[in-house]
Amino acid sequence: MRKHRGESQGDEAEVDMTPMLDVVFILLIFFIVTAVFVQEQSVSLVPPPPSKNDEPDKSNPVILIQITDRDVVFVNDQLTDVRRVGPAIERFRAEKGNSSILIVPDDEASNGVTITVFDAAKRTGAPTMIQRKSAQNS
């Protein structure tokens, strides 16, 4: 068929949007039906009541071992040779019970002395922890 010159060239082809809207609504219904709605669980911010067993045991004080920046060792404020740290700990534990050990080296203390003291403390069988001196002061 021929086009007539008199026809307007402004007519455009129309696209029927109804099938596309049907598909969109079907997809929307599908996603709503298949969606999993999760209920969030919260954590209670109310602390439990304190029990009598949670109180710290005050009969066994901590054995404090300090190492200065010049690698001088103090066990409970008593000057102690590095080689005698183990026996000093055992003596304090015999007097005070099964105490824990806290080693507080100075930031400038040598690692070798700190590790030697730590090994001697671990050999006694007591729970041992190292804490930096700057962390203790802050």
C-alpha positions, 0 to 999 in steps of 0.5 A: 500500500502506498502512503498518501501525501495527505496523511499526517506524518505525526501519527506514531505507533502506540504501545499497549502498556497493559500487558507490561503493567500486568507483569509488573503487578504479578512480580510485585505480588510474587515478591511480597508473598515470598518475602521473609519477614524477620522479627528482630530479637533484642538483647535485654539491657537489664543486668542480672542480679548479682550473685554471692558467688561473683564477689571477688575472693579477697583472701588471695591478693595479686602478686605484682611484679614490676620491671623498671626501665633499667631491668630492675625487678620488684616482686611485691615491692621487694627488689629481686634478682631476675634469677630468683623471681620463681622462688620469690613467687612461690614464697609469696604464694605459700604465705598468701595462698594461690594468688595470681601474678601480674607483670607490669614491665616499663615501656623501656624494659628489655624484652628478654628480662620480661620474657624471663620473668614471664617464664618463671611465673608460668613455671610456678603454675599460677595464672599470669598476665602481663600489662603495659605500664602506660596502660595501667596509668591511663 
